[in-house]
Amino acid sequence: MASSNGGQHSPQRTLIVSKSGAKEDHTFDSYIEKLKDPHCKQPYVVMHPVLLKPIFCSHCRRWVRQEDLSTPAKDRLSSDSPADIEQELPVRRANDLALEGRSCLSCAQEICKMTRYLQDPAPASWGGDTPLHQAAVSRNLPIFCHLITLVGKENGGHGLAVLALRKTNDRKETALHVAIRTGDRDMVELMLWVDPQLAQIECHDTSAIYLAVSLGRKDIAEALHDASSATCSVVSYSGPSDQNALHAAVLHGGAMTKEVLRWNPDLVTRQDRNGSSPLHFAVSVVQGPYVVVTLCGKRHVYGEKNQPTRQLLDADSSMAYREDNEGLFPVHIAAMGNHTVSILILLRRCPGCMGLRDRQGRTLLHVAVQNKASIVVRGVCESERFAPILNIRDKDGNTALHLAVDAQDIWMVCVLLRNRAVCLELSNMKGQTALDVAKSRIRQGFFYAGNPDKEIYKTLVTLGAKHGTLNWDRLVKNRIPQPGGPKADDDEHARKEADKLLEKEESDKLTSSTQTLGIGSVLIATVTFGASFALPGGNIADGSPTLAGKWYFDAFVVANTLAFICSSAAIVGLMYSGMAMVTLPFRRFHFNTSLFFASSSVTCLTAAFALGIYLLLAPVARSTAILICAICPLVLIYKNMEFLRGRALVSVPMRRRRGFRVWLVSTARLVLFGLVVELWPFAVIFGWAGHLRQRRHG
């Protein structure tokens, strides 16, 4: 019997098994004919081995051994009159068409009769899903076999089964698309056995092969390709937005990519609606497994033969020089994604990729800096092979250093500055050097000194960066309106309004900061005040402290007292800095002073806590007491984390650009100043305790 798909027969497949378990080669037509043959010697044949086993049908509430499809089974609707059936049909469709729990032949016969052998449209409330869609969703292979067999045995035979399989739901998906999504390979093969050209039907421009590849189901994709190839039909690899199966394959590793390339190598040159080729997709994701080893200053990637990027370049290396609609080459996409391995593979096969520039004149280093791809930036700066692109300027005249400074990323700036080949004096189209850009990015007003804008500016100045031809004092002078003339008056008025707005913002900023700092200062003052009257170890009968006379007790008292004094001084200063009636310069002064005293009070409180614990535990658990005293300074390290991080970042660039001696002197001076500012309470605490101990012993 000829099929309805252009007069071609279904391909031969070993899918039919007899009751004894012997496999027979049949097309769908010959399978149906054998079921209809009353002289068939075999007791019966079934479409899949799963039908040979007893199955529990939840709808019929019994275990069912699948009946011979050539023998009529009990019809559950036979007792109903046609009028009753027509009257109850909407109710039955709402309640009985669902396949949940159905698995026997009787249920399949009932569904076929109610839907005119799957030719009636599906209820809209189900999203247009036919019983075959439901069978695919629930992976109900027995009911699918029964349904398609019953449809094939009716008048119309194969053609009727093909029409049922090609019905789409509201999402324009056939049952094949649903089976691919659920990953049921057996059901997919059965559908292709009935209709080999079913894979050519697209859902929203998405072919079945693309769908299987995008889900990483290589086995299903191979079955779809083999079925399409067996009928000598054109295989569809199309996907959404003009993509193809190779775009999806590169996202699932080298095995999938290699298979799709074997099917159609021409897919490597196809670009989607955005102009992206499969190579653009391949370099945009992390692929593995691979090992990167650095030998003799060069990085080698082991395992790159299994990388989709390498496989695509082997198929057509010219795609490395093909840009997308935004002018981005694959090497730019790899830099955006922070994928160093993809860049190494591209440069090994196509060395000219290193100098490629997009429509904005950006190299891979520009793109990596703008997207904060730290691994790529570090790899470029540490390799000598990238020296030619370190100082390339884009269409605006900006180098990678300009962009890093403008992005306020101090880590990125310091990584670039580690390479002495990075020039500090290059100017952009506006005449700005990197130092000019850093200065222009410093926000006006009162801000934390450790903010990136100020740290970057100080770092560039320390490393000897210079201003460009832009004359800053001339620029400031030009901003001041000259007396006389309506334009000057308008500018003067605008400047005054801007100054008032800035002053209000500064006042609000100080008020908010004062409240936050005040809470911590008050808490420290409260804790230290209570500790002064509840000394560790308690008091003896005459009221004197039990542990008095020990040097660490004296140190505890001094630390607690100093913490109270510093926190109280911080509170007094915050009272002035929070008053709007005080002018801004005085408010800033009092806030800075309060910040110093509040920081010192934290140091004193940490010392007091450690000494108090030592007083109590030293007689009975000396090791634990020493351990606690060693852990407590972690608070001080965290308090100065930003300072330490900044010094660590600047250390390497300064040593490479200014020399070891300058770096040593500068670092020693900063460290010494920081130690004095942060640790002066320890000098007071232990100095006074030592003085009292010496006097006591004397």
Helices and strands as residue ranges (DSSP letters): E 13-18, E 23-26, H 28-36, E 45-46, G 49-52, E 55-57, E 62-64, H 82-96, H 105-114, G 124-126, H 131-137, H 141-153, H 157-165, H 175-182, H 185-194, G 196-200, H 208-214, H 218-230, G 240-242, H 245-249, G 250-252, H 254-263, G 265-269, H 278-282, E 291-295, E 298-302, G 304-306, H 308-315, G 317-321, H 330-336, H 340-349, G 351-355, H 364-370, H 374-382, G 384-389, H 400-406, H 410-417, H 434-440, H 452-462, H 472-479, H 486-532, H 551-577, H 584-617, H 622-631, H 634-639, H 641-658, H 660-697
